[in-house]
């Protein structure tokens, strides 16, 4: 069951543009797994804080187009006088950002230009070189070189979810403590009443997070038939009872991938009997024969590269993840080596290189 839909985003924030609701909703839905946002209280607190920070989901980058009086009120300890505020507004957005955020070791902004480069971005307005460094590592993206990536809904949602989990917001949300969550997100209680308003509204919009019933009694999203399907109808691909147990565990892992991506997955190949594996040219040691491997696509989410990047940035554990041409190969062998590879198809055969690359 999809929880964060464009319609619910519009219900929470009617002013959000339709195109933004359409792109933000699946990105936020996919990020719930990363943030361990698994209950209704966690969800509504998460959405309330994001709504406040992004001005009702209207912006993924900090708005620095201040009037002098508002600039002074917002950054009084740094700007201090209306004369300075007038000077900064006249100089423009980068000058404002550099003055209020630059030369601040607590934010990691110690180099000239850091203040303007690492302004607030994303759904939760991640700010400062130090935070960009932290969340670059957590979501696996080059945010220091490309800070604008946090203006992409996918990475903005991943960054917000990583922040949420990393800073312990779930514990405060579990206690329904909006002030406690606000202190983590804001460093103080700025905008507390507005955040309370968003929380109250979120509680009217979002239902409880209840798992969907298993598909045909097998898993939440997958059936035994689709995990054993083959076009080679002359080859018996019936799994043993022991293999069915393994396939159900694999299906449960794929449920997590499906929840992460937020869109339907099409399975190209999962279990292969030895005869089928030979017929399709599979490796003699293929994890498909042991029921651990799945080849799949998710067109509604993106390309195989984008899918691999999302899985890598999540907390899903795997043994192998391969960007394999037009599809993704993932295996859940209990070794869980977290190997990442890219397949290149050549006349001499398939070559594999380490890492997921373009």
Secondary structure, DSSP 4 states (H G I P E B T S, - for coil): ---S-HHHHHHH-TTS-HHHHHHHHHHHHHHHHHTT--SHHHHHHHHHHHHHHTTTTT-SB------HHHHHHHTHHHH-SHHHHHHHHHH-HHHHHHHHHSSBGGGTB-STTHHHHT--BTTTTB-SHHHHHHHHHHHT--TTT-GGGGGSHHHHHHHHHHHHHHTTHHHHHHTT-HHHHHHHHHSS-TTHHHHHHHHHHHHHH-----PPPPBTTTBSS--HHHHH--S-TTS--PPPHHHHHHHHHHHHHHHHHHHHH-S--EEEE----HHHHHHTT--TT-TTTTT-EEEEE-TTT--HHHHHHHHHHTT---SEEEEETTEEEEE--TT---EEEEEEEETTEEEEEES---
